[in-house]
């Protein structure tokens, strides 16, 4: 098919307007929140747009093209030390140009534009008076349309300009000039916003011809990209360890800080047991499971399985410790769930008890364990098995993370013995502590942009959904490129969809595009604060401190970002980083050293890989490790 076969039915000028990558000018109310254009780029485009004149003929062409030149611009011109006044006088003598006298001063105009000026300024004197050629004498133009054309021409040579300046030059009130600008805006010829530093600071409106604005934006993006010096993969890993708060000095504590961590890791699926054994304790000092329960019970966070299960393997066993579970902020879950809406597990069949519990939840909504017990067959063990199936299939969640803990805990470890608590048996787990159970809605069809927002390139997801997911990935990594996302859920929108969002965000100044990490092809995008942090990491001296992370952690990027063989994403596996480079791994019970280490360094590395500490309450379902 021809390229034009895919154009929408919008007017051509509207399509051209949409094609301009816009940074500050589409929504004046939010302009202050978006990165401004480069002042040097604005001045460069102004220089390029303003005519370069060396002869009288070139000055005549300039007057025809840009509508008029003020007397001040004739005397002092950016492209001519001695101005253009001498050349203008030659044109006046030849009858090719004249001076129009207005209340604000005099304008030099070409003979060819005289009918338009006469329509707008019928009484203003000319010096010298010009004799119009026959083909111009019979030309009739309305004053309103004439002003539109004069403003159009003038904008082609100025770059960003205020309506007030045009009013001053033309000695006209604001109303007709504003109307002319609005007409040009409706045609897609001109765009408005706050482009210069002064406009951003003092919050006044400017106008700029669309083509010039696109060029300013290109120059701005090009300069920003040149400022970036890419870092090595090791430095990038140092940055990620800092960005995700894994470094000891960056760790926080408390439920509020945990909420920040959950929102940063939203949608990342890890083995169920890894969250409280490794991932969260790696980012929080003295992690306490009560913090997570508090967030879930308050409705600020929740847990769920996103990817559909394989079906038969989950039917009888329910969730196991390696079942992929993700954590979310409440708002985030709404659009992450859209990625799986309408999908069902391959061969996903449930037992009759599990189907009965699902039917009850579908009919009655969120329910407590006591309310579900009858639906499951009357026995507590039957209810637990049914809930385990539903969790493993990604069909339900509970108000508290205790619901997942319960299902991951062997029955012989849930209750303290009748004679009182034994050493190491702290706390108990029971269905009564799990709060309500809720059916996750996955029956709705996946979003189609063709239905919700035409023009989003036929994506399977709406623009809003892809934008939110793309933003979460930026929050997680600071810098995003295709290779980095290999550990992410297979439900992610295609990279091409994410790329469209990132390009738009770069055009609006919300993030930076360029080459941030060496050794990886394709486009890379980063938050401005991440670019600053990358620079700082590159300058920092290496301290030789080793840090271990779980194989299930998002920072298990061995074989993806750093060289080497990939480490399976299991909670039992661990990686030891030193200055951003993996130096040792633990796969199951086997420790392997990836670089040459002394005996003392090997002993220290082995200890760091093997040593883990758990809160007493977590040992009930995670066991001693």
TABEL-V820456 format. One record per residue. N is the residue number from 0. SS is DSSP state (2 for helix, 1 for strand, 0 for the rest). D_LAST is the distance of its C-alpha to the last C-alpha in Angstrom with 2 decimals. Layout:
n->N ss->SS d_last->D_LAST
n->N ss->SS d_last->D_LAST
This chain:
n->0 ss->0 d_last->61.74
n->1 ss->0 d_last->63.24
n->2 ss->2 d_last->61.06
n->3 ss->2 d_last->63.28
n->4 ss->2 d_last->62.65
n->5 ss->2 d_last->59.34
n->6 ss->0 d_last->60.82
n->7 ss->0 d_last->60.74
n->8 ss->0 d_last->64.01
n->9 ss->0 d_last->63.77
n->10 ss->0 d_last->66.66
n->11 ss->2 d_last->66.36
n->12 ss->2 d_last->66.23
n->13 ss->2 d_last->63.39
n->14 ss->2 d_last->61.39
n->15 ss->2 d_last->62.17
n->16 ss->2 d_last->60.99
n->17 ss->2 d_last->57.70
n->18 ss->2 d_last->57.32
n->19 ss->0 d_last->57.32
n->20 ss->0 d_last->53.84
n->21 ss->0 d_last->54.13
n->22 ss->0 d_last->52.43
n->23 ss->0 d_last->54.27
n->24 ss->0 d_last->57.19
n->25 ss->0 d_last->56.22
n->26 ss->0 d_last->55.16
n->27 ss->2 d_last->56.84
n->28 ss->2 d_last->54.79
n->29 ss->2 d_last->51.52
n->30 ss->2 d_last->53.05
n->31 ss->2 d_last->51.97
n->32 ss->2 d_last->48.30
n->33 ss->0 d_last->48.62
n->34 ss->0 d_last->49.06
n->35 ss->0 d_last->52.72
n->36 ss->0 d_last->54.75
n->37 ss->0 d_last->55.32
n->38 ss->2 d_last->58.61
n->39 ss->2 d_last->59.48
n->40 ss->2 d_last->59.07
n->41 ss->2 d_last->61.38
n->42 ss->2 d_last->64.01
n->43 ss->2 d_last->63.77
n->44 ss->2 d_last->64.40
n->45 ss->2 d_last->67.23
n->46 ss->2 d_last->68.83
n->47 ss->2 d_last->68.45
n->48 ss->2 d_last->69.83
n->49 ss->0 d_last->72.85
n->50 ss->0 d_last->75.73
n->51 ss->0 d_last->76.64
n->52 ss->0 d_last->80.42
n->53 ss->0 d_last->82.78
n->54 ss->0 d_last->85.95
n->55 ss->2 d_last->87.91
n->56 ss->2 d_last->86.98
n->57 ss->2 d_last->83.27
n->58 ss->2 d_last->83.82
n->59 ss->2 d_last->85.63
n->60 ss->2 d_last->82.74
n->61 ss->2 d_last->80.36
n->62 ss->2 d_last->82.52
n->63 ss->2 d_last->82.57
n->64 ss->2 d_last->78.81
n->65 ss->2 d_last->77.51
n->66 ss->0 d_last->80.36
n->67 ss->0 d_last->81.64
n->68 ss->1 d_last->81.23
n->69 ss->1 d_last->82.05
n->70 ss->2 d_last->84.67
n->71 ss->2 d_last->82.07
n->72 ss->2 d_last->79.98
n->73 ss->2 d_last->83.13
n->74 ss->2 d_last->83.82
n->75 ss->0 d_last->80.30
n->76 ss->1 d_last->78.18
n->77 ss->0 d_last->74.79
n->78 ss->0 d_last->76.08
n->79 ss->1 d_last->79.52
n->80 ss->0 d_last->80.37
n->81 ss->0 d_last->83.91
n->82 ss->0 d_last->83.05
n->83 ss->0 d_last->84.58
n->84 ss->2 d_last->87.64
n->85 ss->2 d_last->90.05
n->86 ss->2 d_last->88.84
n->87 ss->2 d_last->89.00
n->88 ss->2 d_last->92.62
n->89 ss->2 d_last->93.46
n->90 ss->2 d_last->92.02
n->91 ss->2 d_last->94.02
n->92 ss->2 d_last->97.22
n->93 ss->0 d_last->96.52
n->94 ss->0 d_last->95.99
n->95 ss->0 d_last->92.38
n->96 ss->1 d_last->90.71
n->97 ss->1 d_last->91.68
n->98 ss->1 d_last->90.56
n->99 ss->1 d_last->89.84
n->100 ss->1 d_last->90.43
n->101 ss->1 d_last->88.23
n->102 ss->0 d_last->87.84
n->103 ss->0 d_last->84.72
n->104 ss->1 d_last->86.30
n->105 ss->1 d_last->87.33
n->106 ss->1 d_last->85.47
n->107 ss->1 d_last->86.37
n->108 ss->1 d_last->86.41
n->109 ss->1 d_last->87.44
n->110 ss->2 d_last->90.45
n->111 ss->2 d_last->88.31
n->112 ss->2 d_last->86.32
n->113 ss->2 d_last->89.45
n->114 ss->2 d_last->89.75
n->115 ss->2 d_last->86.30
n->116 ss->2 d_last->87.13
n->117 ss->2 d_last->90.51
n->118 ss->2 d_last->88.83
n->119 ss->2 d_last->86.56
n->120 ss->0 d_last->89.04
n->121 ss->0 d_last->92.54
n->122 ss->0 d_last->94.36
n->123 ss->0 d_last->92.66
n->124 ss->0 d_last->95.00
n->125 ss->1 d_last->94.50
n->126 ss->1 d_last->95.61
n->127 ss->0 d_last->97.12
n->128 ss->0 d_last->97.95
n->129 ss->0 d_last->97.03
n->130 ss->0 d_last->98.84
n->131 ss->0 d_last->96.44
n->132 ss->0 d_last->96.83
n->133 ss->2 d_last->98.14
n->134 ss->2 d_last->94.81
n->135 ss->2 d_last->93.21
n->136 ss->2 d_last->96.18
n->137 ss->0 d_last->95.71
n->138 ss->0 d_last->91.94
n->139 ss->0 d_last->91.01
n->140 ss->0 d_last->87.63
n->141 ss->0 d_last->86.45
n->142 ss->2 d_last->85.45
n->143 ss->2 d_last->81.99
n->144 ss->2 d_last->81.16
n->145 ss->2 d_last->82.76
n->146 ss->2 d_last->80.48
n->147 ss->2 d_last->77.42
n->148 ss->2 d_last->78.47
n->149 ss->2 d_last->79.23
n->150 ss->2 d_last->75.85
n->151 ss->2 d_last->74.17
n->152 ss->2 d_last->75.92
n->153 ss->2 d_last->75.25
n->154 ss->2 d_last->71.49
n->155 ss->0 d_last->71.36
n->156 ss->0 d_last->72.20
n->157 ss->0 d_last->70.32
n->158 ss->0 d_last->66.60
n->159 ss->0 d_last->65.13
n->160 ss->1 d_last->68.02
n->161 ss->0 d_last->68.75
n->162 ss->2 d_last->71.27
n->163 ss->2 d_last->73.02
n->164 ss->2 d_last->73.84
n->165 ss->2 d_last->75.40
n->166 ss->2 d_last->77.41
n->167 ss->2 d_last->78.64
n->168 ss->2 d_last->79.69
n->169 ss->2 d_last->81.49
n->170 ss->0 d_last->82.90
n->171 ss->0 d_last->81.71
n->172 ss->0 d_last->80.15
n->173 ss->2 d_last->76.49
n->174 ss->2 d_last->77.07
n->175 ss->2 d_last->78.52
n->176 ss->2 d_last->76.09
n->177 ss->2 d_last->73.10
n->178 ss->2 d_last->74.49
n->179 ss->2 d_last->74.88
n->180 ss->2 d_last->71.27
n->181 ss->2 d_last->70.05
n->182 ss->2 d_last->72.12
n->183 ss->2 d_last->70.56
n->184 ss->2 d_last->67.09
n->185 ss->2 d_last->67.80
n->186 ss->2 d_last->68.81
n->187 ss->0 d_last->65.54
n->188 ss->0 d_last->67.48
n->189 ss->1 d_last->66.15
n->190 ss->1 d_last->62.95
n->191 ss->1 d_last->62.48
n->192 ss->1 d_last->59.81
n->193 ss->0 d_last->58.99
n->194 ss->0 d_last->58.89
n->195 ss->0 d_last->59.96
n->196 ss->2 d_last->58.39
n->197 ss->2 d_last->61.39
n->198 ss->2 d_last->61.02
n->199 ss->2 d_last->57.33
n->200 ss->2 d_last->58.11
n->201 ss->2 d_last->61.21
n->202 ss->0 d_last->60.19
n->203 ss->0 d_last->63.33
n->204 ss->0 d_last->63.68
n->205 ss->1 d_last->64.51
n->206 ss->1 d_last->65.65
n->207 ss->1 d_last->65.09
n->208 ss->1 d_last->66.32
n->209 ss->2 d_last->63.55
n->210 ss->2 d_last->64.00
n->211 ss->2 d_last->63.90
n->212 ss->2 d_last->60.84
n->213 ss->2 d_last->58.96
n->214 ss->2 d_last->60.00
n->215 ss->2 d_last->58.86
n->216 ss->2 d_last->55.47
n->217 ss->2 d_last->55.24
n->218 ss->2 d_last->56.19
n->219 ss->2 d_last->53.67
n->220 ss->2 d_last->50.78
n->221 ss->2 d_last->51.97
n->222 ss->2 d_last->52.09
n->223 ss->2 d_last->48.65
n->224 ss->2 d_last->47.20
n->225 ss->2 d_last->49.02
n->226 ss->0 d_last->47.41
n->227 ss->0 d_last->43.94
n->228 ss->0 d_last->42.74
n->229 ss->0 d_last->39.79
n->230 ss->1 d_last->36.65
n->231 ss->0 d_last->34.65
n->232 ss->2 d_last->31.47
n->233 ss->2 d_last->29.53
n->234 ss->2 d_last->31.27
n->235 ss->2 d_last->30.56
n->236 ss->2 d_last->26.80
n->237 ss->2 d_last->27.26
n->238 ss->2 d_last->29.16
n->239 ss->2 d_last->26.55
n->240 ss->2 d_last->23.79
n->241 ss->2 d_last->26.32
n->242 ss->2 d_last->27.69
n->243 ss->0 d_last->24.45
n->244 ss->0 d_last->23.58
n->245 ss->0 d_last->20.48
n->246 ss->0 d_last->22.12
n->247 ss->2 d_last->21.26
n->248 ss->2 d_last->24.92
n->249 ss->2 d_last->25.13
n->250 ss->0 d_last->22.39
n->251 ss->1 d_last->23.78
n->252 ss->0 d_last->22.92
n->253 ss->0 d_last->24.13
n->254 ss->2 d_last->24.96
n->255 ss->2 d_last->27.85
n->256 ss->2 d_last->25.92
n->257 ss->2 d_last->23.28
n->258 ss->2 d_last->26.32
n->259 ss->2 d_last->27.36
n->260 ss->2 d_last->24.04
n->261 ss->2 d_last->24.20
n->262 ss->2 d_last->27.80
n->263 ss->2 d_last->27.06
n->264 ss->0 d_last->24.45
n->265 ss->0 d_last->26.59
n->266 ss->0 d_last->26.76
n->267 ss->0 d_last->23.88
n->268 ss->0 d_last->21.96
n->269 ss->1 d_last->18.22
n->270 ss->1 d_last->15.86
n->271 ss->0 d_last->15.73
n->272 ss->0 d_last->12.01
n->273 ss->2 d_last->12.08
n->274 ss->2 d_last->14.53
n->275 ss->2 d_last->12.71
n->276 ss->2 d_last->9.24
n->277 ss->2 d_last->11.10
n->278 ss->2 d_last->14.86
n->279 ss->0 d_last->16.17
n->280 ss->0 d_last->14.19
n->281 ss->0 d_last->15.41
n->282 ss->0 d_last->18.89
n->283 ss->1 d_last->18.94
n->284 ss->0 d_last->18.70
n->285 ss->0 d_last->16.87
n->286 ss->0 d_last->16.33
n->287 ss->0 d_last->17.24
n->288 ss->2 d_last->17.18
n->289 ss->2 d_last->20.74
n->290 ss->2 d_last->21.97
n->291 ss->2 d_last->21.27
n->292 ss->2 d_last->22.77
n->293 ss->2 d_last->25.75
n->294 ss->2 d_last->26.45
n->295 ss->2 d_last->26.26
n->296 ss->2 d_last->28.36
n->297 ss->0 d_last->30.90
n->298 ss->0 d_last->31.32
n->299 ss->0 d_last->30.53
n->300 ss->1 d_last->27.50
n->301 ss->1 d_last->26.38
n->302 ss->1 d_last->23.97
n->303 ss->1 d_last->25.16
n->304 ss->0 d_last->24.91
n->305 ss->0 d_last->27.67
n->306 ss->0 d_last->28.01
n->307 ss->0 d_last->29.54
n->308 ss->0 d_last->27.52
n->309 ss->0 d_last->28.67
n->310 ss->0 d_last->30.15
n->311 ss->2 d_last->30.00
n->312 ss->2 d_last->26.34
n->313 ss->2 d_last->25.52
n->314 ss->2 d_last->28.25
n->315 ss->0 d_last->26.81
n->316 ss->0 d_last->23.03
n->317 ss->0 d_last->23.03
n->318 ss->0 d_last->20.23
n->319 ss->0 d_last->17.03
n->320 ss->0 d_last->13.88
n->321 ss->0 d_last->15.67
n->322 ss->0 d_last->18.88
n->323 ss->1 d_last->20.30
n->324 ss->1 d_last->20.75
n->325 ss->1 d_last->22.65
n->326 ss->1 d_last->23.37
n->327 ss->1 d_last->26.96
n->328 ss->1 d_last->29.43
n->329 ss->2 d_last->31.94
n->330 ss->2 d_last->34.75
n->331 ss->2 d_last->32.76
n->332 ss->2 d_last->31.75
n->333 ss->2 d_last->35.44
n->334 ss->2 d_last->36.08
n->335 ss->2 d_last->32.77
n->336 ss->2 d_last->33.50
n->337 ss->2 d_last->36.86
n->338 ss->0 d_last->35.28
n->339 ss->0 d_last->34.28
n->340 ss->0 d_last->37.28
n->341 ss->0 d_last->39.14
n->342 ss->0 d_last->36.55
n->343 ss->0 d_last->35.30
n->344 ss->0 d_last->32.81
n->345 ss->0 d_last->34.33
n->346 ss->0 d_last->35.13
n->347 ss->0 d_last->33.38
n->348 ss->0 d_last->34.62
n->349 ss->0 d_last->33.27
n->350 ss->0 d_last->33.74
n->351 ss->2 d_last->36.61
n->352 ss->2 d_last->34.44
n->353 ss->2 d_last->32.61
n->354 ss->2 d_last->36.04
n->355 ss->2 d_last->37.40
n->356 ss->2 d_last->34.71
n->357 ss->2 d_last->35.33
n->358 ss->2 d_last->39.07
n->359 ss->2 d_last->38.71
n->360 ss->2 d_last->36.82
n->361 ss->2 d_last->39.38
n->362 ss->2 d_last->42.23
n->363 ss->2 d_last->41.05
n->364 ss->0 d_last->38.59
n->365 ss->0 d_last->35.42
n->366 ss->1 d_last->34.88
n->367 ss->0 d_last->32.84
n->368 ss->2 d_last->31.07
n->369 ss->2 d_last->34.04
n->370 ss->2 d_last->36.39
n->371 ss->2 d_last->34.46
n->372 ss->2 d_last->34.05
n->373 ss->0 d_last->37.64
n->374 ss->0 d_last->37.44
n->375 ss->0 d_last->34.45
n->376 ss->0 d_last->36.37
n->377 ss->0 d_last->36.05
n->378 ss->0 d_last->32.80
n->379 ss->2 d_last->29.60
n->380 ss->2 d_last->27.56
n->381 ss->2 d_last->30.03
n->382 ss->2 d_last->29.58
n->383 ss->2 d_last->25.80
n->384 ss->2 d_last->26.29
n->385 ss->2 d_last->28.99
n->386 ss->2 d_last->27.01
n->387 ss->2 d_last->24.08
n->388 ss->2 d_last->26.69
n->389 ss->2 d_last->28.23
n->390 ss->2 d_last->25.07
n->391 ss->2 d_last->24.18
n->392 ss->0 d_last->27.76
n->393 ss->0 d_last->27.66
n->394 ss->0 d_last->30.32
n->395 ss->1 d_last->29.08
n->396 ss->1 d_last->27.08
n->397 ss->1 d_last->26.89
n->398 ss->0 d_last->27.91
n->399 ss->0 d_last->24.47
n->400 ss->0 d_last->20.99
n->401 ss->2 d_last->20.33
n->402 ss->2 d_last->22.12
n->403 ss->2 d_last->19.50
n->404 ss->2 d_last->16.63
n->405 ss->2 d_last->18.72
n->406 ss->2 d_last->19.26
n->407 ss->2 d_last->15.64
n->408 ss->0 d_last->14.83
n->409 ss->0 d_last->15.88
n->410 ss->2 d_last->19.06
n->411 ss->2 d_last->18.12
n->412 ss->2 d_last->15.53
n->413 ss->0 d_last->17.92
n->414 ss->0 d_last->20.43
n->415 ss->0 d_last->20.39
n->416 ss->0 d_last->22.29
n->417 ss->0 d_last->26.03
n->418 ss->0 d_last->26.28
n->419 ss->0 d_last->24.30
n->420 ss->0 d_last->20.69
n->421 ss->0 d_last->18.61
n->422 ss->0 d_last->16.30
n->423 ss->0 d_last->13.02
n->424 ss->0 d_last->15.02
n->425 ss->0 d_last->16.18
n->426 ss->0 d_last->18.36
n->427 ss->0 d_last->19.36
n->428 ss->0 d_last->19.79
n->429 ss->0 d_last->23.19
n->430 ss->2 d_last->25.55
n->431 ss->2 d_last->27.81
n->432 ss->2 d_last->25.38
n->433 ss->2 d_last->25.18
n->434 ss->0 d_last->28.70
n->435 ss->0 d_last->30.97
n->436 ss->1 d_last->30.22
n->437 ss->1 d_last->32.20
n->438 ss->1 d_last->33.38
n->439 ss->0 d_last->32.91
n->440 ss->0 d_last->36.32
n->441 ss->0 d_last->36.28
n->442 ss->0 d_last->39.67
n->443 ss->0 d_last->41.74
n->444 ss->0 d_last->42.91
n->445 ss->0 d_last->41.51
n->446 ss->0 d_last->43.51
n->447 ss->0 d_last->46.38
n->448 ss->2 d_last->47.80
n->449 ss->2 d_last->51.07
n->450 ss->2 d_last->51.35
n->451 ss->2 d_last->49.81
n->452 ss->0 d_last->50.84
n->453 ss->0 d_last->53.27
n->454 ss->0 d_last->53.08
n->455 ss->0 d_last->49.32
n->456 ss->0 d_last->49.81
n->457 ss->0 d_last->49.04
n->458 ss->0 d_last->45.31
n->459 ss->0 d_last->43.41
n->460 ss->0 d_last->42.15
n->461 ss->0 d_last->44.15
n->462 ss->2 d_last->44.54
n->463 ss->2 d_last->42.85
n->464 ss->2 d_last->39.71
n->465 ss->2 d_last->39.45
n->466 ss->2 d_last->40.19
n->467 ss->2 d_last->37.42
n->468 ss->2 d_last->34.83
n->469 ss->2 d_last->36.17
n->470 ss->2 d_last->35.91
n->471 ss->2 d_last->32.26
n->472 ss->2 d_last->31.49
n->473 ss->2 d_last->33.43
n->474 ss->2 d_last->31.50
n->475 ss->2 d_last->28.17
n->476 ss->2 d_last->29.27
n->477 ss->0 d_last->32.48
n->478 ss->1 d_last->33.93
n->479 ss->1 d_last->34.20
n->480 ss->0 d_last->35.43
n->481 ss->2 d_last->35.15
n->482 ss->2 d_last->32.70
n->483 ss->2 d_last->30.18
n->484 ss->2 d_last->29.90
n->485 ss->2 d_last->28.67
n->486 ss->2 d_last->25.15
n->487 ss->0 d_last->26.78
n->488 ss->0 d_last->27.56
n->489 ss->0 d_last->30.23
n->490 ss->0 d_last->32.11
n->491 ss->0 d_last->33.15
n->492 ss->0 d_last->36.93
n->493 ss->0 d_last->38.42
n->494 ss->2 d_last->38.44
n->495 ss->2 d_last->42.23
n->496 ss->2 d_last->41.97
n->497 ss->2 d_last->39.53
n->498 ss->2 d_last->41.85
n->499 ss->2 d_last->44.81
n->500 ss->2 d_last->43.04
n->501 ss->2 d_last->42.01
n->502 ss->2 d_last->45.57
n->503 ss->2 d_last->47.00
n->504 ss->2 d_last->44.65
n->505 ss->2 d_last->45.69
n->506 ss->2 d_last->49.31
n->507 ss->0 d_last->48.90
n->508 ss->0 d_last->47.37
n->509 ss->0 d_last->44.01
n->510 ss->1 d_last->42.09
n->511 ss->1 d_last->42.93
n->512 ss->1 d_last->43.34
n->513 ss->1 d_last->43.46
n->514 ss->0 d_last->41.50
n->515 ss->0 d_last->38.48
n->516 ss->1 d_last->36.20
n->517 ss->0 d_last->37.78
n->518 ss->0 d_last->37.31
n->519 ss->0 d_last->37.18
n->520 ss->0 d_last->40.22
n->521 ss->0 d_last->41.31
n->522 ss->0 d_last->41.63
n->523 ss->1 d_last->39.17
n->524 ss->1 d_last->39.19
n->525 ss->1 d_last->37.75
n->526 ss->1 d_last->38.02
n->527 ss->2 d_last->40.41
n->528 ss->2 d_last->37.84
n->529 ss->2 d_last->35.51
n->530 ss->2 d_last->38.43
n->531 ss->2 d_last->38.86
n->532 ss->2 d_last->35.21
n->533 ss->2 d_last->35.41
n->534 ss->2 d_last->38.45
n->535 ss->2 d_last->36.75
n->536 ss->2 d_last->33.73
n->537 ss->2 d_last->36.19
n->538 ss->2 d_last->38.00
n->539 ss->0 d_last->35.03
n->540 ss->0 d_last->34.41
n->541 ss->0 d_last->31.13
n->542 ss->0 d_last->29.06
n->543 ss->0 d_last->26.68
n->544 ss->0 d_last->23.54
n->545 ss->1 d_last->20.43
n->546 ss->1 d_last->18.03
n->547 ss->1 d_last->14.94
n->548 ss->1 d_last->14.67
n->549 ss->1 d_last->12.87
n->550 ss->0 d_last->14.90
n->551 ss->0 d_last->15.51
n->552 ss->0 d_last->17.00
n->553 ss->0 d_last->20.82
n->554 ss->0 d_last->20.93
n->555 ss->0 d_last->19.79
n->556 ss->0 d_last->23.43
n->557 ss->1 d_last->23.37
n->558 ss->0 d_last->26.35
n->559 ss->0 d_last->27.75
n->560 ss->0 d_last->28.60
n->561 ss->1 d_last->27.61
n->562 ss->0 d_last->28.69
n->563 ss->0 d_last->26.64
n->564 ss->0 d_last->25.12
n->565 ss->0 d_last->23.26
n->566 ss->0 d_last->19.48
n->567 ss->0 d_last->18.64
n->568 ss->0 d_last->17.48
n->569 ss->0 d_last->14.16
n->570 ss->0 d_last->10.96
n->571 ss->0 d_last->9.26
n->572 ss->0 d_last->12.05
n->573 ss->1 d_last->12.71
n->574 ss->1 d_last->16.08
n->575 ss->1 d_last->17.33
n->576 ss->1 d_last->20.69
n->577 ss->1 d_last->23.30
n->578 ss->0 d_last->26.48
n->579 ss->0 d_last->25.81
n->580 ss->1 d_last->25.44
n->581 ss->1 d_last->22.41
n->582 ss->1 d_last->22.12
n->583 ss->1 d_last->18.98
n->584 ss->1 d_last->16.63
n->585 ss->1 d_last->13.53
n->586 ss->1 d_last->14.30
n->587 ss->0 d_last->11.82
n->588 ss->0 d_last->11.47
n->589 ss->1 d_last->14.78
n->590 ss->1 d_last->15.52
n->591 ss->1 d_last->19.06
n->592 ss->1 d_last->21.27
n->593 ss->0 d_last->23.76
n->594 ss->0 d_last->26.14
n->595 ss->0 d_last->27.55
n->596 ss->0 d_last->25.57
n->597 ss->0 d_last->26.50
n->598 ss->2 d_last->24.50
n->599 ss->2 d_last->23.42
n->600 ss->2 d_last->22.50
n->601 ss->2 d_last->20.46
n->602 ss->2 d_last->18.57
n->603 ss->2 d_last->18.00
n->604 ss->2 d_last->17.05
n->605 ss->2 d_last->14.49
n->606 ss->2 d_last->12.87
n->607 ss->2 d_last->13.00
n->608 ss->2 d_last->11.46
n->609 ss->2 d_last->8.44
n->610 ss->0 d_last->8.08
n->611 ss->0 d_last->6.67
n->612 ss->0 d_last->7.71
n->613 ss->0 d_last->8.19
n->614 ss->0 d_last->11.56
n->615 ss->2 d_last->11.99
n->616 ss->2 d_last->13.64
n->617 ss->2 d_last->10.95
n->618 ss->2 d_last->8.62
n->619 ss->2 d_last->11.61
n->620 ss->2 d_last->11.29
n->621 ss->2 d_last->7.89
n->622 ss->0 d_last->6.29
n->623 ss->0 d_last->3.78
n->624 ss->0 d_last->0.00
